[in-house]
Amino acid sequence: MQVNQRKFDVVIVGAGGSGMRCALQLARDGLDVAVLSKVFPTRSHTVAAQGGISASLGNMSEDSWYWHMFDTVKGSDYLGDQDAIEFMCREAPSAVYELEHMGMPFDRNPDGTIYQRPFGGHTANLGEKPVQRACAAADRTGHALLHTL
């Protein structure tokens, strides 16, 4: 019996949101990528995500990546890698705009900007008051994300 062999620069195990986004970036960088999954991508756990993607766009009121970082570090009970959290919070707006340009159907404000909904733990001015930071596609953000990717 002959077994076909394939060679890839990278093999990604898991076709949820993280796996699909990683594969997209690596392919853009010119690498030959394989994505392995035991289920169809839209059956991954990402599809269960409803609340939205946190990003300090400031479309509803003033917001800051620094406040986003404060909330995330506090939400991790100060156990999260703070360098990684800082990077994530600084880059979140760019990631959301990239998804928007790829066709992600985010909810919109009347002026066309991305609507941001309130979500637990999102605060302004280092915990002083709530802020709307979650960018969502109705109640199917994860599903829309997978279809976009």
C-alpha positions in Angstrom: 0.0 0.0 0.0 1.3 3.4 -0.9 1.0 6.3 1.6 0.8 9.8 0.2 3.1 12.2 2.0 2.7 15.9 2.3 5.2 18.4 3.6 4.2 21.7 5.3 6.2 24.4 7.0 3.6 24.5 9.8 0.9 22.2 11.0 -1.8 23.8 13.2 -4.0 21.6 15.3 -7.4 23.1 15.8 -9.5 25.1 13.4 -11.2 27.5 15.9 -10.7 31.2 15.8 -7.1 31.1 17.0 -6.1 28.3 14.7 -7.7 29.9 11.6 -6.2 33.3 12.3 -2.8 31.9 12.9 -3.0 29.9 9.6 -4.1 33.0 7.8 -1.1 35.0 9.0 1.4 32.3 8.3 0.0 31.8 4.8 0.2 35.6 4.2 3.9 35.3 5.3 4.5 32.7 2.6 4.5 29.6 4.6 2.9 26.3 3.5 0.3 25.7 6.2 -1.9 22.7 7.1 -4.8 23.0 9.6 -6.0 19.8 11.3 -9.3 19.6 13.1 -11.5 16.9 14.5 -14.6 18.9 13.7 -15.6 21.3 10.9 -14.4 24.9 11.9 -17.9 26.2 12.6 -18.4 23.3 15.1 -15.4 24.6 17.2 -15.9 26.2 20.5 -15.3 29.7 19.0 -18.9 29.5 17.5 -20.2 29.7 21.1 -18.7 33.2 21.6 -21.5 35.7 21.7 -20.5 38.7 23.7 -18.0 40.4 21.4 -14.3 41.2 21.0 -12.9 43.7 23.5 -11.1 46.6 21.9 -10.7 50.2 23.1 -12.0 51.8 19.9 -13.7 54.6 21.8 -16.7 54.7 19.5 -19.3 55.1 22.3 -17.2 57.1 24.8 -13.6 57.8 25.7 -11.6 54.6 26.1 -7.9 53.6 26.3 -5.8 50.5 25.8 -4.4 51.3 29.2 -7.9 51.0 30.8 -8.5 47.8 28.8 -5.2 46.4 30.2 -6.1 47.4 33.7 -9.4 45.5 33.4 -7.8 42.5 31.9 -5.0 42.3 34.5 -7.5 42.7 37.3 -9.8 40.1 35.7 -7.0 37.6 35.7 -6.5 38.1 39.4 -3.1 39.6 38.5 -1.9 36.1 37.4 -1.9 36.9 33.6 1.3 37.7 31.7 1.2 41.5 31.9 3.5 41.9 28.9 1.2 39.7 26.8 -1.9 41.5 28.1 -0.4 44.9 27.2 0.4 43.7 23.7 -3.1 42.3 23.3 -4.8 45.5 24.5 -2.6 47.8 22.4 -3.2 45.7 19.3 -6.9 44.9 19.8 -8.2 47.9 17.8 -6.1 47.1 14.8 -7.2 43.4 15.0 -10.9 44.5 15.0 -10.4 46.9 12.1 -8.6 44.2 10.2 -11.6 41.9 10.7 -13.9 44.7 9.7 -12.0 45.1 6.4 -12.1 41.3 5.8 -15.9 41.6 6.0 -16.8 40.8 9.6 -20.4 42.0 10.0 -20.0 44.1 13.2 -23.1 45.9 14.6 -23.0 49.6 13.6 -23.8 53.0 15.1 -26.0 55.3 13.0 -22.8 57.1 11.9 -21.3 53.8 10.5 -18.8 53.2 13.2 -18.6 49.9 15.0 -21.2 49.7 17.9 -19.6 48.7 21.2 -21.8 47.1 23.8 -21.4 47.1 27.6 -19.8 43.9 29.0 -19.0 42.9 32.5 -15.6 44.1 33.8 -15.1 46.8 31.1 -14.4 50.1 32.9 -13.1 53.6 32.2 -10.5 55.5 34.1 -9.1 52.5 36.0 -12.3 51.1 37.3 -14.1 54.4 37.9 -17.2 53.8 35.7 -18.4 51.3 33.1 -17.4 51.7 29.4 -18.8 50.1 26.3 -15.8 48.1 24.8 -17.2 44.9 23.3 -17.4 44.8 19.4 -20.1 42.3 18.5 -21.9 40.8 15.5 -25.3 40.5 17.0 -25.3 37.5 19.4 -23.2 35.4 17.0 -19.7 37.0 17.1 -17.8 33.7 17.2 -19.9 32.3 14.3 -19.3 35.5 12.2 -15.6 35.4 13.1 -15.2 31.9 11.7 -17.1 32.7 8.5 -14.9 35.8 8.1 -11.7 33.9 8.5 
